[in-house]
Amino acid sequence: MTRFFINLLSVLFLGAVVAVAGVLYVFYQFGRGLPDYRFLADYQPPVMTRIYAGDGRLVAEYAVEKRVFVPLDAMSKRVVTAFLSAEDKAFYTHKGVDFMGVARAMLINLRNYGSNHRPMGASTITQQVAKNFLLSSEASFDRKIKEAILAFRIERTFTKNRILELYLNEIYLGFGSYGVTAAAMNYFNKSLDELSIAETAFLAALPKAPNNYNPLRSPDAARERRDWVIGRMAEDGHITEEEATAARAEPLLVRDRSATEFVKGGENFVEDVRRELLQRYGEGALYRGGLQVRTTLDPELQVKAEKALRAGLIAYDRRHGWRGPITRILGGAGWASRLAEVPRPVGLLEEWDLAVVLGTDGAGADIGLGGGTGGVIPLSELRWARPWLPEQHLGPAVKTVGDVLKVGDVIAVQRLDLDEKGVRLPAGTYGLRQLPQIEGALVALDPHTGRVLAMVGGFAYGRSEFNRASQALRQPGSAFKPFVYLAALDNGYTPSSVMLDAPFVVDQGPGLPKWKPQNYGHDFLGPTTLRVGIEKSRNLMTVRLAQAVGMDKVADYAERFGVVERLPRMLSMSLGAGETTVLRLTGAYAMLVNGGKRILPTLIDRIQDRTGHTIYRHDVRNCERCRETFWTGQAMPEIPDEREQITDPMSAYQMVSILQGVVQHGTGRKVAEVGKPLAGKTGTSNDSNDAWFVGFSPDLAVGVFVGFDEPRSLGDKETGGAVAAPIFRDFMMEALAGHPATPFRIPPGMRLVRVDHNSGRPAGFGDRDVIIEAFKPDSIPDTSTVGGEGEGEAPVSTGDPSGGRDLPEAGGLY
């Protein structure tokens, strides 16, 4: 018997030695060449870059893996315990592999052998970290051994909390969500600490197979798995039975995050921000670096800008007639299915629907819409739809519905509640719509800081991603003239200085034709003040003034104000023949109204890295006292104004005052309907290829451009005042609503004198067209003989508008 026990012990010992040797061999064989797990100590997972509007709302996200990294100690305790209950209840006690769990899983799998039950796994959280970070998802025995070896090594090197933190931030949970924080936002639009027990349990139910528990495709399976996790949480003592019962009764509802959190619109703005980030930091930082970008976007102004630009482009398009239906289908029985097969045109606005004409009569057209519903387009809503003829003019007036629509026409329509006079229309009334061919852009920015508050790059981003506000180089036409006149004001001229408005011819050299610029109306005013020259946008005066001042100086001002990088020294450039962008020109106008201070238009206020460290700030001024947490009676901090003065502030104000006259008396009179202090300038290039209006209130600069992508004439009389100015007006009407009528700020030392509007001479008694003109102290006109004491006598002004100084004259004239 003793010998038997000795032999048995020997066999057991040898078996143990062989087993240990086998284990050591396995560890040696499979442990060679395993990935280096020590990099997990400093591992930073790919994190999404998030773009915020100026008011803090989310605008866009960029990521390879949509993840928000949150430290473990900042996570809700309930979230942590839910994942432990669902995935690894012994996490804090095992050494990387849960042998009891493995044995339990083997027994359960043996019992379920041959059934439809999914084999039960026993991977610990540590093993899942090893698989997710270091190995593939290959289902093989080799991978499981390597996973276990790495799990032991990871447990010896890192704390449990670090392992759990990596797991909760790395795990894929479906819906494009990497990590629990992103999943909470994408499924429920909530932060981790806002989740209910049921919502937390659902997230904890996902790691095994997120696609199998998709709440939209497999709601029953998702709810069953969620309830199982709730039971485990109650079993482990993390919640009470009452809480578990209430959580199981809670419906599983997924909230559309994009519809509730993201700012709508501003696609061109955001795309420009993305390009700037890509250029500044590279693709890795943009899509994996977790940048937090606070932009200058004002969502409310952006909506108003998009609305105004689209309305203006549609208004222009309607003036140029109807181009016909989108397509045609059979209008009889089965029309609804045939209409459903018509693809929605790219760029069609959300509020527009596709419809098919089912019948016409004297009152209007009967239409069918998606879903089999119907409506009516009254004849009054078709009056605008005159045919556009090849000769570039409108066809005959619309008298019947048949002049515009035929049965089977597929068209764009919009539901109408009120007519143009505000009278309520019958239910089911629609208006005919048409996608405009014309394009345009609008930029609104803060003239004191350069912060771009709104940017619209075209009619619809879906139709074209090209940003006409920042990428399109177009001729500004007369919108460039203020910088010619500003150069003159800085070089001795006054707003009342006189320049000849008469034919002007320049010999361009041997073999070249003579250059003969013309005024828009082909008329001449003779000797005219600079103010009236700008207000009425006189080309001949501008060319004469540019030659008198010198194109070198004009080009210097254009480059100094950022209109262009380099302006050719040719007289034609004074009429806006150079090319610029809406963003550049609007920024240049902003420097007029801010007193001649240099600003740099920007879309970004601040950029922070994944740790919250600020790596870029547009406003680089140092203000230590601005960082005080509490106010304890200390004086307000003084922030230095470090903006460069690029022109005389008095000259800048004179130009603002003249541009205010453009709105009050000149080519921009439509803008005066806003009823608040506004200034600006129209611009129209040769053949009316480009139409502009750029202007400002004291605290908001706005530029509008309208033109075809392939430049061609907008049509007869389609100038900046007719096409772009109404868009500017409509936007300013909305943007300034509710704001006080702030006057333009006058720099110290400026002298204001009553003058005759047309002649620029000091006003006398009986003069009717009198304005307040701004003069520098050394250029005040002589008013000594104006306003005499004699009763009943109207004094005659002998004041010299030029202040008696010798000014350069234009030469080379014929």
Buried (B, 14 or more C-beta within 10 A) or exposed (E): EEEEEEEEEEEEEEEEEEEEEEEEEEBEEBBEEBEEBEEBEEEEBBBBBBBBBBEEEBBBBBBBBBBBBBEBEEBBEBBBBBBBBBBBBEBEEBEBBBEEBBEEBEEBBEEEEEEEEEEEBBBBBBBBBBBBBBBEEEEEEEBBBBBBBBBBBBBEEBEBEBBBBBBBBBBBBBBEBBBBBBBBBBBBBBEBEEBBBBBBBBBBBBBEEBEBBBBEEBBEBBBEBBBBBBBBBBEBEBBEEEBBEBBBEBEBEBEEBEEEEBBEBBBBBBBBBBBBBBEBBEEEBBBBBBBBBBBBBBBBBBBBBBBBBBBBBBBBBBBBBBBBBBBBBEBEEEBBEBBEEBEEBEBBBEEBBBBBBBBBEEEBBBBBBBEEEEBBBBBBBBBBBBBBEEEEEBBEEBEEBEBBBBBBBBBBBBBBEEBEEEEEBEEBBBBBBBBBBBBBBBBBBBBBBBBBBBBBBBBBBBBBEBBBBBBBEBBBBBBBBBBBBBBBBBBBBBBBBBBBBBEBEBEEEEEEEEBEBEBBEEEBBEEBBBBBBBBBBBBBBBBBBBBBBBBEBBBBBBBBBBBBEEBEEBBBBBBBBBBBBBBBBBBBBBBBBBBBBBBEBBBBBBBBBBEEEEBBEBEEEEEEEEEEEEEEEEEEEEEEEEBEEBBBBBBBBBBBBBBBBBBBBBBBBBBBEBEBBBBBBBBBBBEBBBBBBBBBBBBBBBBBBBBBEEBEBBBEEBBBBBBBBBBBBBBBBBBBEEEEEEEBEBBEEBBEBBBBBBBBBBBBEEBEEBBEBBBBEEBBBBBEEBEEEEEEEEBEBEBBBBBEEEBBEBEEBE
